[in-house]
Each structure stands twice: as structure tokens, then as C-alpha cells.
Amino acid sequence: MTVEIIPFEQKYTTDFYNLNIEWLKSLFYVEPYDEMILKNCETHIIDQGGHIFFAKLNNDIVGTVALMKMEGTNNFELTKMAVSPTHRGFKIGQKLMHNVIHFAKTKQIPKLIIYSNRKLENAIYVYKKYGFVEIPLEENNHYERADIKMELAF
């Protein structure tokens, strides 16, 4: 199984939306902030200096992750990472993570921030494996489900 990580193309915006909506609905619920970002990913991510990557297997998009520029800083939020249910367990998420960290280093991004939830034990384990450390979570963050904030400083 050869998974290729590719950059954003407009033709994949529906895949970005569908992968993330499925993931959110299966584990949490879709918050208004999620809906806004996912429905308008070009406006809220790409046009703001962010990046979206896709995991492509054969001709199918099976995963995605985004780097969203954080307002007023040179830091980015690593966000909207999702893998299709039929392709979980094949380390596609880790491949996306490895790619996005390498990309951030080459672009000299100072920090990556992740908002997550402690019930996602496997995800938290992977974040720590890649060097993310827990930092204080501000009360007025964008996500109701977030109960942990992590960063990776380069």
C-alpha cells in the first residue's frame, strides 16, 4: 500500500469536508466553528496563508490534515486531521503527521499547536511521539470539545 501525500487542490475540498465531518460525527459532534472552516476551507485556511494536505491511495483521497495560520503570530494550528474509517490502522495519520512536521520545519514555522481531547488517547500518544508537549489551554479557544492543548516548537 503506497500512500502519497499531496498538497491542496480545489477539486479535493469535498473530500476535506467529508473526511472531517465523518470523524467529528463519529467521536463528537460538528461545532459551528468546524462547519465554518470545513465549508470554506479555501477562505479560512488557504487564503490566510495556511496549507492542506491529502493522503492519496491509488486515486482515492483517504486522509487529510491542515495547517491553519494562527492570527497575530507566525505559528500554525495543526488541525482537521482525519482518515477514512476503512483506512484507519495503517498509519496514514502518522504519515500525514510526519509530512506536515517536515513541511513546517522547511518553512521555518516556529511552533505547531494542536487542540485535542483527552479521550483520543491514541492521538495524544502519537502527538507526544512526534515531540508535542502539553501547554495550558486557554478558556476562550475555538473548540468546545478541546480539553488539551499541545505544541511543538522548532
C-alpha angles and dihedrals in degrees: 000000000000114000117193121204110217134180127248120296121176091235089068098056091101090052089051090052097043097046092050096043091051092050094047094047093048095052108019131346134276110270120207090249090055092049092050093050096042096047092048104029094148093054097042101035115016099036090048092058096269132129138225124200131192134205108225123195113186100318097329128099104226102167145014144190134182138208108209118193112241113230116255095008141074089238126106134213113231099219148147095042112166138155125199113260092242092055101046117117094041095094093250090137090054090049089052090047093050091049095048093048091050089048092050091051093050090050090048093236105174099214142006117210127201127193111199146148126255092229087071091078096162092051092048089050091053092047091053090046088059093049104265114147129199117257131178115291114228116228096231100054121140097255128072090195095054114109098155134047123195135183139197113202120196 
